[in-house]
Amino acid sequence: MAKQQTKDKPLAQNRKARHDYEILETFEAGLALKGTEIKSVRKGKMNIQDGYVSFRNGEAWLKQVHISPYEQGNIFNHDPLRDRKLLLHKRQIIQLHNEVKQNRYTVVPLKVYLVRGRAKVLIGLARGKNRYDKRHALKEQQAKRDIDRALKAR
């Protein structure tokens, strides 16, 4: 039996999002995939670095996420950069859409993983960081590392 991926072991992760944005709230959404896309996702052949979520006709769409074509696929392979529908509850879509419109936040994908064979994406409601915020966060991380290193040496 094949080993199942879980939330602990993501298939794709967007580390840059945590650096560029302050994540205010996270949501788990299903990912509507077609044909051979799920096989590529299971192999981890996807890039969510430039991805974002947009809202159209009361639905949430994941844009600019690259899922490589499946190697053993044929003419049924899909466009790697096509828009993919996110499966969320209606109230979650309305809440996210209102936050994006009113407070000028953005919604970014943080990681992709499997739950019982289904592809899930963790999306985050995010506020962009300024350059000085990023520098401050890096200084805090470095100070924490130095403290941990000093305590370990004692």
HELIX and SHEET records of a PDB file:
HELIX    1   1 ARG A   15  ASP A   20  1                                   6    
HELIX    2   2 GLU A   37  ARG A   42  1                                   6    
HELIX    3   3 LYS A   90  ASN A  103  1                                  14    
HELIX    4   4 ARG A  131  ALA A  153  1                                  23    
SHEET    1   A 7 ALA A  12  GLN A  13  0                                        
SHEET    2   A 7 THR A 106  VAL A 115 -1                                        
SHEET    3   A 7 ARG A 118  GLY A 128 -1                                        
SHEET    4   A 7 TYR A  21  LEU A  31 -1                                        
SHEET    5   A 7 ARG A  84  LEU A  87 -1                                        
SHEET    6   A 7 GLU A  59  LYS A  63 -1                                        
SHEET    7   A 7 TYR A  52  ARG A  56 -1                                        
SHEET    1   B 2 MET A  46  ASN A  47  0                                        
SHEET    2   B 2 HIS A  66  ILE A  67 -1                                        
END                                                                             
